């Protein structure tokens, strides 16, 4: 958790949030997330792209030893926003249809990008243990914050995702698995500058 907070502090320090003209590298929002395939807790930075029709983010997640770790995970997400958010009130909007892709990378000796050639026949294991490719669905509610504050808005979201290994397992075991067996759920927030 300290690593996540340190990363967020560095990015907030780089961001001159009170300035009207921000540097291109300054993030548009900070992301904090609980669960959802990238750690017990994760945090990172995000950017609005394609005229706010998509979001890209970089996150670092950690699973403490007490809950199954230690695991450290880097993830990058690209979320599509297919339609403008629905207006709920003067200060709040709903984005029910955001979907996207995520790539996660697990750090550590137990995770590999290749399998040892001398130990297994060629292509016996076709997947990598360190990389996972995910499909995401992320509905969110955004609340604008009053003027003259450091942050413009806060978004709360839920995230459903699955990865390529789970999808293949589902299709190979339709008699035993259901769609909900391969889905992971996370919850998070974005703090917008």
N, C-alpha and C positions, 0 to 999 in steps of 0.2 A: 504493500500500500504506500510505503514511503517513496518508492521509486516512481509510482504513478503521480503522486503529488509533486515530486521534484520535476518531472517532465512537464506537468501542467504549469508549474511556476515559471519555468524557463520560457515557455511559449507566451504566457501572459506578460512576462517582462519584455519580450520582444515586441509586443503589440502596444502601440500608442493608441489606446482605445478612446481617448478624449479628442484626438485630432480628427479633423474632417477628412484629411487625405492620408490614407494608410498605405504603407508599403505593400507591394504585391505579395510578398511572402507572409504577411501577417494573416493568421487564421481568421475565418469568419465566425467560428464558434468553437467552444470547448465541448468535449463529450465525456460523460461519466456513465458507466454501464455496470449493472449487476448481472452476472451469468451470461448466457447466450453464446456459448461455444468459444469465448475468448477470455476465459478466466473467471475467477470468483468475483473479482472487481477488475475493471479496465478503465483506462482514461486516455485521452488523446486530443487531437485537434482536427478540425474539419474546415472544408472550403466549399463555398457555393460555386458551381460551375454551370456553364451553358445558360446564362441569364436566369439563374435560380431554378432551372429545370432538373438539376441533379446536385448531389452532394458527394464529395469525396472526403474520406477521413483516414487518418492513421491512428492506430490505437495500440497500447501496450497493456496486456492483461497478466494477472498473477493469480495463481491458486496457492494459498498457504499450505504448509505441511499438515496443519490440523484438519483440513478438509479435503485431503487427497493429494496434495502437492509434495514438494514444491514444483510448480510448473510456471514457466514464463512464455508468453505468447505475444507475437507481433501480428497485427491484422491490418489490412487495408480494405476499406469498403467503398463501393460506388453505388449510390442509391439514386434511382430514377424517380422523378416527380412528374408523373404523366399528366396531371391537371393541376390548375391553381387550387390552393386550399379553399375549403368551404368556410365562409365567414359565420362564426357562431355569435359574436357580439362585436362591439367596437374594438375590443382589445384581444379577442381570441379567434383562432382559426383551427380547423380540423383538416388534416391530410390523411385520408383513409386508404389511399392506394399506392403508397410508395413501396417500390420493390427494387431489388438489386442483387449485386454479386459481392462476395467477400472472399479474400484469400487469407488464410492464417498460416503462420509459421511457428512451430514449437521449437524452442531452444533446448539444448541439453544433449547429453551423451546417448540417451535412450531413444532419440529421434534421428532418423536418417533421411537423406535425400536419395540414397541408393541402397540397395541390398548388397551384402557381400557376395561377390560372384562365385567364390570357391565354396560357399556354404549351401547354396540352393541352385537348382537347375535354372537355366535362363528363362526369364519371364514367369517363374513360379509365383512370385509376388509381383504384381503389376503396379501397386500403389507405393507412394512414399509415405513414411511415417511422420515426416516433419511438416509437410504441406497438406492443407485441406482446402478444397474449393467448395464454397457454400452458395446456396440460393437464399435470399433474405426477403422477408415481408415486414415492413416497419410503419404501421400507422402511428400518427402523432397528433398532439394538441399543442398549439403554441399560444402563449400569452404575452402580449406586448407589455413592457414595463414603462412606467411614466417617463416623460422626458427628463433630461438633466441627470441621468444615472449612467454609470459606467457601461452597463449592459442594456441592449435594446429589447431583448425578449428571452424567454425560457420556454423550451419545448420538452414535454414529457412523451416518451414513446415506449411501446412494447415491440419486441422483435421476435419473430418466429424464423428459424432457419434450419436447414438441413445441409448435409454435404454429399459429395459424390459417392463415398463408401456406403453411407446409409441408404441412398437411393438405389444403388445396385443391390444391396442386401434385401431391400423391400421387393424389388422386381424378381429376385431369385427365390424369395420366400413368401409369396403372396398368400399362401395357405396359413402361415404362422404370424406374419407381421401386419400391422395396420399402419396407416399413414401417421397417426399420432405417435407410434412407437419410434419414429425416426426424426421427430421434430424436437428442437431445443427452443426454450423460451428465455428471453432476457428482458430487462427493463432498464431504461436509462433516461438521461436528460441531456439536452444541448443548451448551452448558455451562449446566446448570440451577442456579438459585439456591434 
